[in-house]
């Protein structure tokens, strides 16, 4: 994945990241669909993800944790809010407690992924 641009809009509280993948739109979509493939991509380096639940349908729930180098676990959740295969995915994302369920806090984000072929196509 090559990051092409990053734009932060503090007033709108948005962060837009544009990236190119050396893969077709359909191949990238399969990563979102398959929790075992998603585990290899989601999360920062050194913090591999484990998806315990991944219901890839609108209204579906995902529960995951990332394990740090020292064994510490950081848990998270998703609620999928929109799917237009293979071009659009949106989900709410937040922190989860030890039980894997969402924490009762206002710290939540909404993620939106939109895919389209690049002008040069996959490598």
DAZI-V955529 format. One record per residue. N is the residue number from 0. PSI is psi in whole degrees, 0 to 359 (NA if undefined). D_CENTER is the distance of its C-alpha to the mean C-alpha in whole Angstrom. Layout:
n=N psi=PSI d_center=D_CENTER
n=N psi=PSI d_center=D_CENTER
//
This chain:
n=0 psi=128 d_center=14
n=1 psi=121 d_center=16
n=2 psi=122 d_center=15
n=3 psi=318 d_center=18
n=4 psi=158 d_center=18
n=5 psi=131 d_center=16
n=6 psi=125 d_center=18
n=7 psi=128 d_center=18
n=8 psi=100 d_center=20
n=9 psi=318 d_center=21
n=10 psi=318 d_center=23
n=11 psi=352 d_center=20
n=12 psi=49 d_center=18
n=13 psi=153 d_center=15
n=14 psi=121 d_center=14
n=15 psi=124 d_center=13
n=16 psi=128 d_center=12
n=17 psi=129 d_center=14
n=18 psi=155 d_center=14
n=19 psi=140 d_center=16
n=20 psi=144 d_center=15
n=21 psi=56 d_center=18
n=22 psi=160 d_center=17
n=23 psi=162 d_center=18
n=24 psi=318 d_center=16
n=25 psi=322 d_center=16
n=26 psi=318 d_center=15
n=27 psi=321 d_center=12
n=28 psi=321 d_center=11
n=29 psi=331 d_center=13
n=30 psi=316 d_center=10
n=31 psi=322 d_center=8
n=32 psi=323 d_center=11
n=33 psi=112 d_center=12
n=34 psi=328 d_center=11
n=35 psi=323 d_center=13
n=36 psi=320 d_center=12
n=37 psi=324 d_center=8
n=38 psi=330 d_center=10
n=39 psi=350 d_center=12
n=40 psi=325 d_center=9
n=41 psi=134 d_center=6
n=42 psi=162 d_center=8
n=43 psi=159 d_center=11
n=44 psi=138 d_center=14
n=45 psi=358 d_center=17
n=46 psi=71 d_center=14
n=47 psi=145 d_center=13
n=48 psi=150 d_center=11
n=49 psi=117 d_center=13
n=50 psi=117 d_center=11
n=51 psi=334 d_center=15
n=52 psi=139 d_center=14
n=53 psi=92 d_center=12
n=54 psi=97 d_center=13
n=55 psi=68 d_center=12
n=56 psi=157 d_center=14
n=57 psi=130 d_center=15
n=58 psi=352 d_center=15
n=59 psi=156 d_center=14
n=60 psi=142 d_center=13
n=61 psi=142 d_center=10
n=62 psi=133 d_center=12
n=63 psi=166 d_center=11
n=64 psi=154 d_center=13
n=65 psi=138 d_center=13
n=66 psi=121 d_center=16
n=67 psi=171 d_center=18
n=68 psi=332 d_center=21
n=69 psi=7 d_center=23
n=70 psi=353 d_center=22
n=71 psi=138 d_center=20
n=72 psi=133 d_center=17
n=73 psi=121 d_center=15
n=74 psi=149 d_center=14
n=75 psi=171 d_center=11
n=76 psi=157 d_center=10
n=77 psi=150 d_center=9
n=78 psi=119 d_center=11
n=79 psi=126 d_center=10
n=80 psi=340 d_center=13
n=81 psi=139 d_center=13
n=82 psi=127 d_center=13
n=83 psi=84 d_center=15
n=84 psi=140 d_center=15
n=85 psi=28 d_center=15
n=86 psi=339 d_center=14
n=87 psi=132 d_center=12
n=88 psi=133 d_center=9
n=89 psi=143 d_center=9
n=90 psi=151 d_center=8
n=91 psi=145 d_center=10
n=92 psi=140 d_center=8
n=93 psi=180 d_center=11
n=94 psi=149 d_center=13
n=95 psi=158 d_center=15
n=96 psi=184 d_center=19
n=97 psi=333 d_center=20
n=98 psi=358 d_center=20
n=99 psi=356 d_center=17
n=100 psi=153 d_center=17
n=101 psi=139 d_center=16
n=102 psi=145 d_center=18
n=103 psi=80 d_center=21
n=104 psi=168 d_center=20
n=105 psi=3 d_center=19
n=106 psi=91 d_center=16
n=107 psi=151 d_center=13
n=108 psi=164 d_center=11
n=109 psi=127 d_center=10
n=110 psi=142 d_center=7
n=111 psi=124 d_center=9
n=112 psi=127 d_center=8
n=113 psi=133 d_center=12
n=114 psi=140 d_center=13
n=115 psi=153 d_center=17
n=116 psi=144 d_center=19
n=117 psi=165 d_center=20
n=118 psi=329 d_center=24
n=119 psi=350 d_center=25
n=120 psi=174 d_center=23
n=121 psi=150 d_center=21
n=122 psi=NA d_center=23
//
